[in-house]
Amino acid sequence: MARSRWLHVALVLLASCASQPKRHEVFLAELTQVLPGSYDNIAQSRASPEHVALRLVIAPVQAGFLGKHVYYVQEMAANDVQRVLAQRLYILEPVEGQERAVLLQADFAEPMRWRDGHLRRDLFKSLLPEDVRPRVGCDITITRGERGFTGNGRDTCRISAPGTGETLRVEQRFELDADGLAVFERQRDAMGGLVRAEPADPWYRFARRADAPW
């Protein structure tokens, strides 16, 4: 009788453990919750004129062939949202069984076609493989940080300079939490020189806005 009772207790405990989300599942749920949003660095630009005032939007979209967690990213001038400075896609891939994810990046073959995609997210259901240009070697590994999440890029990231087509080596990092997103991107030419002068603080620090609709 006692043995039967202990067996019942053991089965209940096993069922309880099985119903608890695993740490890597919690990690992914928290990351996918905090990454999307509307950001700007207006406060930073006012304190440091070296930093251009920008607005950044990261919106979840459906693009099945790329994966389950895909985001449209658009960077704009903070004082003129019609002045779009950059567009790309983030593709978030969890690492099975680990508190870790890989953020892949892709550019558009025809950027104007996807402009303001955060305002018409159904558009991305029509996205095809030929519509994107993956940034090979530019994936960023995301892990937990002191406050939220931290991302570190690989030293294999290469992009073509607009206009000249020169190959540039790109160093990327970011920090993400519920309050905002800090982005570090440094570009060097073939000789290792900086492509552009950097502010004293090379990070762009974006505060999360309250008006993100996602």
C-alpha positions in Angstrom: 0.0 0.0 0.0 2.8 2.4 1.0 4.7 1.5 -2.2 1.6 2.3 -4.3 1.3 5.7 -2.5 4.9 6.6 -3.1 4.6 5.5 -6.8 1.5 7.8 -7.1 3.5 10.7 -5.6 6.4 10.1 -7.9 4.2 10.1 -11.0 2.6 13.4 -9.9 6.0 15.0 -9.4 7.1 13.8 -12.8 4.0 15.2 -14.4 4.5 18.5 -12.6 8.1 18.7 -13.8 7.1 17.9 -17.4 4.5 20.7 -17.3 7.1 23.3 -16.3 8.7 25.3 -19.1 12.3 24.5 -19.6 14.9 27.3 -19.2 15.6 27.5 -22.9 11.9 27.9 -23.6 11.6 30.7 -21.1 14.7 32.4 -22.7 13.1 32.3 -26.1 9.8 33.5 -24.9 11.3 36.4 -23.1 13.5 37.3 -26.1 10.7 37.3 -28.6 8.6 39.4 -26.2 11.2 42.1 -25.7 12.9 42.4 -29.1 10.0 43.9 -31.2 9.1 47.5 -30.6 9.6 51.2 -31.6 12.8 52.9 -30.4 14.5 56.2 -30.7 17.8 57.8 -29.4 16.5 61.3 -29.3 17.7 61.7 -25.6 21.2 60.6 -26.6 21.4 62.9 -29.6 20.4 65.9 -27.5 23.1 65.1 -25.0 25.7 64.2 -27.7 25.4 66.0 -31.0 27.8 63.4 -32.5 24.9 61.0 -32.5 22.4 61.4 -35.3 18.8 61.3 -34.0 17.2 58.1 -35.3 14.0 56.1 -34.9 14.2 52.3 -35.2 11.2 49.9 -35.7 11.5 46.1 -35.2 8.2 44.5 -36.2 7.3 40.7 -36.2 6.2 39.5 -39.6 5.2 36.2 -41.2 7.6 34.9 -43.8 7.3 31.1 -43.5 10.3 30.0 -45.5 12.7 32.0 -43.3 11.5 30.6 -40.0 9.1 31.1 -37.2 10.6 34.3 -35.7 11.1 36.9 -38.4 11.3 40.7 -37.9 11.2 43.6 -40.3 13.7 46.3 -39.3 13.5 49.9 -40.5 15.7 52.8 -39.5 14.5 56.4 -40.0 15.5 60.0 -39.2 13.8 60.8 -35.9 12.5 64.1 -37.2 11.3 62.8 -40.5 10.0 59.2 -40.6 9.6 59.5 -44.5 13.5 59.6 -44.6 14.2 55.9 -44.5 17.9 55.2 -43.9 18.0 51.4 -43.7 15.9 48.3 -44.0 16.6 44.6 -43.3 15.2 41.4 -41.9 16.1 39.7 -38.6 15.6 36.0 -38.4 15.8 34.6 -34.9 16.8 30.9 -34.6 16.9 29.3 -31.1 19.7 26.9 -30.3 18.0 23.7 -29.2 18.2 23.0 -25.5 20.3 26.1 -24.7 19.7 29.6 -23.4 21.0 31.0 -26.6 19.8 32.1 -30.0 21.3 33.1 -33.3 20.1 36.3 -35.0 20.6 36.1 -38.8 20.3 39.2 -41.0 19.2 39.7 -44.6 18.8 42.7 -47.0 16.2 43.2 -49.6 16.7 42.8 -53.4 14.2 45.6 -53.9 14.0 47.7 -50.7 11.4 50.1 -51.9 8.9 47.3 -52.3 9.1 46.6 -48.6 9.3 50.1 -47.3 7.2 50.8 -44.2 6.6 47.1 -43.9 5.9 47.6 -40.2 2.7 49.4 -41.2 1.6 46.5 -43.6 3.0 43.4 -42.1 0.8 41.0 -44.2 3.0 42.0 -47.2 5.7 39.7 -46.0 3.5 36.6 -46.6 4.4 37.0 -50.2 8.1 37.1 -49.6 10.1 34.7 -51.8 13.7 33.5 -51.5 14.8 35.7 -54.5 13.5 38.8 -52.6 16.2 38.6 -49.9 20.0 38.8 -49.8 21.3 37.0 -46.7 24.2 38.7 -44.9 26.5 35.6 -44.8 28.7 35.5 -41.8 26.9 38.4 -40.0 24.9 36.3 -37.6 24.8 37.5 -34.0 24.8 35.1 -31.0 22.4 36.2 -28.2 22.7 35.2 -24.6 21.5 36.5 -21.3 23.2 39.7 -20.1 23.3 41.5 -16.8 19.9 43.1 -17.2 18.4 41.5 -20.3 20.2 40.1 -23.4 23.5 40.7 -25.0 24.5 40.0 -28.7 27.9 39.4 -30.2 28.6 39.2 -33.9 31.3 37.1 -35.6 34.5 38.5 -37.1 33.4 37.0 -40.5 30.8 39.7 -41.2 31.5 41.5 -44.5 29.3 44.0 -46.4 29.7 46.0 -49.6 30.0 49.7 -49.2 27.1 51.6 -50.9 28.3 53.3 -54.0 31.8 51.9 -54.2 31.1 48.3 -53.6 34.3 48.1 -51.5 34.2 45.1 -49.0 34.0 46.3 -45.4 34.5 44.3 -42.3 31.8 44.8 -39.7 31.9 44.4 -36.0 28.5 44.2 -34.3 27.2 44.0 -30.7 24.0 44.9 -29.0 22.4 45.0 -25.6 18.6 44.6 -25.2 16.3 44.9 -22.2 12.8 46.1 -21.4 13.9 49.7 -21.4 15.7 49.8 -24.8 18.3 48.7 -27.2 22.0 49.7 -27.5 23.7 49.0 -30.8 27.4 49.0 -31.7 28.5 48.7 -35.3 32.0 49.4 -36.4 33.1 49.2 -40.1 36.7 48.9 -41.3 38.1 48.9 -44.8 40.5 46.3 -46.2 43.5 48.0 -44.5 41.8 47.9 -41.1 41.1 51.6 -41.0 37.8 53.0 -39.7 35.3 53.9 -42.5 34.0 56.8 -40.5 35.0 58.8 -37.4 33.4 57.5 -34.2 31.8 59.5 -31.4 33.5 59.2 -28.0 30.7 56.7 -27.1 30.4 54.5 -30.2 27.1 52.9 -29.1 23.7 54.1 -30.3 21.4 53.9 -27.3 17.7 53.6 -28.3 15.0 54.1 -25.7 11.9 52.0 -26.1 8.8 54.1 -27.0 5.4 53.5 -25.6 3.6 53.6 -28.9 4.8 50.3 -30.4 1.6 48.5 -31.6 2.9 44.9 -31.2 
